[in-house]
Amino acid sequence: MAETIVGKRGTVTFLDVLVALGWVHEKNVQRWQQGRLDPLSTVTSTGDAKLLEAAQLFADWGRDRFNANHEPHVSATRDRRALRFTARDTDAVHLRYSTDKPRAVKDQKLPDLVVLEAKSTFECAECRGPDDFLMIDAGEAICLGCADLDHLVFLKAGDATLSRRARKESGLAAIVLRPDPRRRNRTQRLGILVEPDALERAERQCFDDEELRARRRVKDAERREVLDVKFQAQFAAEIRSQFPKCPADRAEAIARHTALRGSGRVGRSAAGRALDERAVRHAVVASVRHEDTDYDAMLMRGVPRQAARDQIWPRIDQVLTSWS
């Protein structure tokens, strides 16, 4: 797994391996970086001992082959504190191997600062005042004033070019998210906080080249459509490679569904775009679950999700075996 990642990206971290193996979900990595989880091992599918053992194997694997960097992962909070994988971290869990020379700490890409939309009942843990936004710091919710971010202005999501330029112009910026009350550990991106002067400069830039960008959007849409068709064909071919007896039209349907741009499905994940074997299998299993079993009907009858999945697994296994 690590060999594949470093071959494609030129760099790999132990965290990349954990995500690729499915030991930790990307959503929980985001919560960890935002300071809402500590340590990360509380949401991994393995205990501390096994995680640290895997980290040591990772360290041994790349020691004599790649350039190493042991800089700790840091949080997306105002103090940029070092994050913990386990209660007793070692250098191995923060290890980054690269085919290039190690970069200086100042050149390492830090996670974005993250701010959450506050509920009407929100009260800052430090000043006890209300606010429209909050930041999680050391497990406590504080207002933007106490986080030293109250001089920033909010730019609503919707204009990608304006947001990108404002963020580039701003010396300090933060992403604004809204927790989804219907889906645990899920968030919706509302916009960004940027410096007022940066927003003004970005708006002027967008006004000056609006016509050019309009023509470019048309061309980009055409290019993305071609790329999407090509990727769906590659995904369908990978399905047929893993499951040779899967009907061609079914493989194509699965590929179209899971690789739909903007869907958030496994085909659009980093592993899916890399045609990772586990991601492809996950897409096929999801399709069989919904198309070839009574899973959806069971959910409508009120059967708990995990119980329903356990009951239909023999049928899924039967279909996958017949396609293998």
C-alpha positions as CSV (number, residue, x, y, z in Angstrom):
1,M,0.0,0.0,0.0
2,A,2.7,2.5,1.0
3,E,4.7,1.5,-2.1
4,T,1.7,2.4,-4.4
5,I,1.2,5.8,-2.7
6,V,4.8,6.9,-2.8
7,G,5.0,5.8,-6.4
8,K,2.1,8.0,-7.4
9,R,2.6,11.0,-5.1
10,G,6.3,11.0,-4.4
11,T,5.6,11.1,-0.7
12,V,3.7,8.9,1.8
13,T,2.9,9.2,5.5
14,F,1.8,6.6,8.0
15,L,-1.5,8.5,8.1
16,D,-1.9,8.0,4.3
17,V,-1.5,4.2,4.9
18,L,-4.1,4.1,7.7
19,V,-6.7,5.8,5.5
20,A,-5.8,3.6,2.5
21,L,-6.1,0.4,4.6
22,G,-9.5,1.6,6.0
23,W,-8.3,1.6,9.6
24,V,-9.5,5.2,9.9
25,H,-12.0,7.2,7.9
26,E,-11.1,10.5,6.2
27,K,-13.9,12.2,8.0
28,N,-12.4,11.3,11.4
29,V,-9.0,12.5,10.2
30,Q,-10.6,15.9,9.6
31,R,-12.2,15.9,13.1
32,W,-8.8,15.0,14.5
33,Q,-7.1,17.8,12.7
34,Q,-9.8,20.2,13.9
35,G,-9.0,19.3,17.5
36,R,-12.3,17.5,18.0
37,L,-10.6,14.1,18.6
38,D,-7.6,13.2,20.7
39,P,-5.9,10.8,20.1
40,L,-6.8,9.5,16.6
41,S,-6.7,5.9,17.9
42,T,-10.0,6.4,19.6
43,V,-11.7,6.1,16.2
44,T,-9.4,3.6,14.5
45,S,-10.5,0.0,13.9
46,T,-7.5,-1.3,15.9
47,G,-6.0,-0.7,19.3
48,D,-3.0,1.4,20.2
49,A,-0.6,-1.6,20.4
50,K,-1.4,-2.8,16.8
51,L,-1.3,0.7,15.5
52,L,2.1,1.4,16.9
53,E,3.3,-2.0,15.7
54,A,2.2,-1.1,12.2
55,A,3.9,2.3,12.5
56,Q,7.2,0.5,13.3
57,L,6.8,-1.7,10.3
58,F,6.2,1.4,8.1
59,A,9.4,3.0,9.6
60,D,11.4,-0.2,8.8
61,W,10.0,-0.4,5.3
62,G,11.2,2.9,4.1
63,R,14.3,3.6,6.3
64,D,17.0,2.7,3.7
65,R,15.0,3.6,0.6
66,F,13.6,7.1,1.0
67,N,14.2,10.5,2.6
68,A,12.6,10.8,6.0
69,N,10.9,13.6,7.9
70,H,9.7,13.2,11.4
71,E,7.8,16.6,11.8
72,P,4.6,16.0,13.8
73,H,1.2,16.4,12.3
74,V,-0.3,19.7,13.6
75,S,-3.8,20.8,14.3
76,A,-6.0,23.2,12.4
77,T,-6.5,25.2,15.6
78,R,-5.0,28.6,16.5
79,D,-2.1,27.1,18.4
80,R,-1.1,24.6,15.7
81,R,-0.4,22.1,18.4
82,A,1.1,18.6,17.7
83,L,-1.6,16.0,17.2
84,R,-1.5,12.5,18.8
85,F,-2.1,9.2,17.1
86,T,-2.1,7.4,20.4
87,A,-1.7,8.2,24.0
88,R,2.0,7.2,23.8
89,D,3.1,8.5,20.4
90,T,6.4,7.7,18.8
91,D,8.3,9.3,15.9
92,A,7.3,6.5,13.7
93,V,3.6,7.5,13.6
94,H,4.5,11.0,12.4
95,L,7.0,9.7,9.8
96,R,6.9,11.0,6.2
97,Y,8.9,9.3,3.5
98,S,9.6,11.2,0.3
99,T,11.5,10.5,-2.9
100,D,12.7,14.1,-2.8
101,K,14.9,15.9,-0.2
102,P,13.0,16.6,3.1
103,R,11.4,20.1,3.0
104,A,11.9,22.6,5.8
105,V,9.2,22.9,8.4
106,K,8.2,26.3,7.1
107,D,7.5,24.8,3.7
108,Q,5.3,21.9,5.0
109,K,1.7,22.3,4.1
110,L,-0.3,22.9,7.3
111,P,-4.0,21.9,7.6
112,D,-6.4,24.8,7.1
113,L,-7.8,26.6,10.1
114,V,-11.3,25.5,10.6
115,V,-14.2,27.5,12.1
116,L,-17.7,26.1,12.8
117,E,-21.1,27.8,12.5
118,A,-22.4,28.4,16.1
119,K,-25.8,27.6,17.3
120,S,-27.9,30.4,18.8
121,T,-27.3,29.0,22.3
122,F,-23.5,29.1,21.9
123,E,-21.5,30.6,24.7
124,C,-17.7,31.1,24.5
125,A,-15.7,29.0,27.0
126,E,-13.4,31.9,27.7
127,C,-15.4,35.2,27.6
128,R,-18.8,33.6,28.0
129,G,-20.1,35.8,25.1
130,P,-22.1,34.7,22.0
131,D,-20.9,34.6,18.4
132,D,-22.0,33.5,15.0
133,F,-18.9,31.3,14.6
134,L,-16.7,29.2,16.9
135,M,-13.4,27.4,16.9
136,I,-12.6,24.3,18.9
137,D,-9.4,24.8,20.9
138,A,-8.2,22.2,23.4
139,G,-11.6,20.6,23.4
140,E,-13.4,23.9,24.2
141,A,-15.5,26.1,21.9
142,I,-14.3,29.7,21.8
143,C,-15.6,32.7,19.9
144,L,-13.6,34.4,17.1
145,G,-12.6,37.2,19.3
146,C,-10.9,34.9,21.8
147,A,-9.4,33.0,18.8
148,D,-8.0,36.3,17.4
149,L,-9.9,35.9,14.2
150,D,-12.6,38.5,14.7
151,H,-11.0,40.9,12.2
152,L,-11.7,38.6,9.3
153,V,-14.8,38.9,7.1
154,F,-17.0,36.0,5.9
155,L,-17.2,35.1,2.2
156,K,-20.0,32.8,1.4
157,A,-19.3,29.7,-0.7
158,G,-20.5,29.7,-4.3
159,D,-17.9,31.7,-6.4
160,A,-14.9,29.4,-6.5
161,T,-12.7,31.9,-8.3
162,L,-13.4,34.7,-5.8
163,S,-12.9,32.4,-2.9
164,R,-9.6,31.0,-4.2
165,R,-8.2,34.5,-5.0
166,A,-9.4,36.0,-1.6
167,R,-7.7,33.1,0.2
168,K,-4.5,33.6,-1.8
169,E,-4.5,37.3,-1.0
170,S,-5.2,36.9,2.7
171,G,-2.4,36.4,5.1
172,L,-4.8,34.7,7.5
173,A,-7.8,32.7,6.5
174,A,-10.1,29.9,7.8
175,I,-12.6,27.5,6.4
176,V,-16.2,27.8,7.8
177,L,-18.1,24.6,8.2
178,R,-21.6,23.8,9.4
179,P,-22.1,20.5,11.3
180,D,-24.8,18.4,9.7
181,P,-27.4,17.5,12.4
182,R,-28.7,14.6,10.4
183,R,-25.5,12.9,9.7
184,R,-23.0,12.3,12.4
185,N,-19.4,13.5,11.8
186,R,-20.5,15.2,8.6
187,T,-20.1,18.9,7.8
188,Q,-21.2,21.4,5.1
189,R,-18.8,24.0,3.8
190,L,-20.3,27.5,4.2
191,G,-17.4,29.6,3.0
192,I,-14.2,31.2,4.3
193,L,-13.0,33.9,6.6
194,V,-10.5,36.3,5.0
195,E,-9.0,39.7,5.6
196,P,-11.1,42.6,4.3
197,D,-8.4,44.0,2.1
198,A,-7.8,40.6,0.6
199,L,-11.4,40.3,-0.4
200,E,-11.4,43.7,-2.0
201,R,-8.4,42.8,-4.1
202,A,-9.9,39.5,-5.1
203,E,-13.2,41.2,-6.2
204,R,-11.2,43.6,-8.4
205,Q,-9.4,40.8,-10.0
206,C,-12.6,38.9,-10.8
207,F,-14.2,42.0,-12.3
208,D,-11.2,42.6,-14.6
209,D,-11.3,39.2,-16.2
210,E,-14.9,38.1,-16.0
211,E,-15.3,37.7,-19.8
212,L,-12.2,35.6,-20.1
213,R,-13.2,33.3,-17.3
214,A,-16.7,32.8,-18.8
215,R,-15.1,31.4,-22.0
216,R,-12.7,29.3,-20.0
217,R,-15.7,27.8,-18.0
218,V,-17.2,26.5,-21.2
219,K,-14.0,24.9,-22.3
220,D,-13.4,23.4,-18.8
221,A,-16.8,21.9,-18.8
222,E,-16.2,20.2,-22.1
223,R,-12.8,18.9,-20.9
224,R,-14.3,17.6,-17.6
225,E,-17.0,15.7,-19.5
226,V,-14.3,14.0,-21.7
227,L,-12.2,13.1,-18.6
228,D,-15.3,11.8,-16.8
229,V,-16.2,9.5,-19.6
230,K,-12.6,8.2,-19.8
231,F,-12.4,7.6,-16.0
232,Q,-15.7,5.8,-16.0
233,A,-14.5,3.5,-18.7
234,Q,-11.3,2.8,-16.7
235,F,-13.3,2.1,-13.5
236,A,-15.6,-0.3,-15.4
237,A,-12.5,-2.1,-16.8
238,E,-11.1,-2.4,-13.4
239,I,-14.4,-3.9,-12.2
240,R,-14.3,-6.5,-15.0
241,S,-10.7,-7.2,-14.1
242,Q,-11.6,-8.1,-10.5
243,F,-14.9,-9.6,-11.3
244,P,-14.5,-11.1,-14.9
245,K,-18.1,-12.6,-15.0
246,C,-19.8,-9.3,-14.0
247,P,-22.0,-8.3,-17.0
248,A,-20.4,-5.5,-19.0
249,D,-23.5,-3.3,-18.8
250,R,-23.6,-3.8,-15.0
251,A,-19.9,-2.8,-14.6
252,E,-20.5,0.3,-16.7
253,A,-23.6,1.2,-14.6
254,I,-21.6,0.8,-11.4
255,A,-18.8,2.9,-12.8
256,R,-21.2,5.7,-13.9
257,H,-22.8,5.8,-10.5
258,T,-19.8,5.7,-8.2
259,A,-17.6,8.0,-10.4
260,L,-20.2,10.8,-10.8
261,R,-18.5,14.1,-10.2
262,G,-19.6,15.8,-7.0
263,S,-21.4,12.7,-5.7
264,G,-19.0,12.1,-2.8
265,R,-19.1,8.4,-3.6
266,V,-16.1,6.1,-3.3
267,G,-15.3,6.5,-7.0
268,R,-14.6,10.2,-6.4
269,S,-12.3,9.6,-3.4
270,A,-8.6,9.6,-3.7
271,A,-8.5,5.8,-3.6
272,G,-11.3,5.6,-6.2
273,R,-9.5,7.9,-8.6
274,A,-6.4,5.8,-8.2
275,L,-8.4,2.7,-9.0
276,D,-7.4,1.2,-5.7
277,E,-8.6,-2.5,-5.5
278,R,-10.4,-1.9,-2.2
279,A,-12.2,1.1,-3.5
280,V,-13.4,-0.7,-6.6
281,R,-14.6,-3.7,-4.6
282,H,-16.4,-1.3,-2.2
283,A,-18.3,0.2,-5.2
284,V,-19.3,-3.2,-6.4
285,V,-20.4,-4.3,-3.0
286,A,-22.5,-1.2,-2.6
287,S,-24.2,-1.8,-5.9
288,V,-25.0,-5.4,-5.1
289,R,-26.3,-4.4,-1.7
290,H,-28.9,-2.0,-3.2
291,E,-29.7,-3.8,-6.5
292,D,-29.6,-7.5,-5.7
293,T,-30.8,-7.7,-2.1
294,D,-33.7,-6.6,0.1
295,Y,-31.5,-4.1,1.9
296,D,-33.4,-1.0,1.0
297,A,-36.8,-2.6,1.8
298,M,-35.4,-3.8,5.2
299,L,-34.4,-0.2,6.0
300,M,-37.8,1.0,5.1
301,R,-39.3,-1.6,7.5
302,G,-37.2,-0.2,10.3
303,V,-34.5,-2.8,10.5
304,P,-31.3,-1.3,12.0
305,R,-28.7,-0.6,9.4
306,Q,-26.0,-2.9,10.7
307,A,-28.5,-5.7,11.3
308,A,-29.7,-5.4,7.8
309,R,-26.2,-5.5,6.4
310,D,-25.4,-8.6,8.4
311,Q,-28.5,-10.4,7.1
312,I,-27.8,-9.6,3.4
313,W,-24.1,-10.4,3.4
314,P,-24.5,-14.1,2.4
315,R,-26.4,-12.9,-0.7
316,I,-23.7,-10.3,-1.5
317,D,-21.1,-12.9,-1.1
318,Q,-23.0,-15.2,-3.4
319,V,-23.2,-12.6,-6.2
320,L,-19.6,-11.6,-5.9
321,T,-18.5,-15.3,-6.1
322,S,-20.6,-15.8,-9.2
323,W,-18.9,-12.8,-10.8
324,S,-15.4,-13.9,-9.8
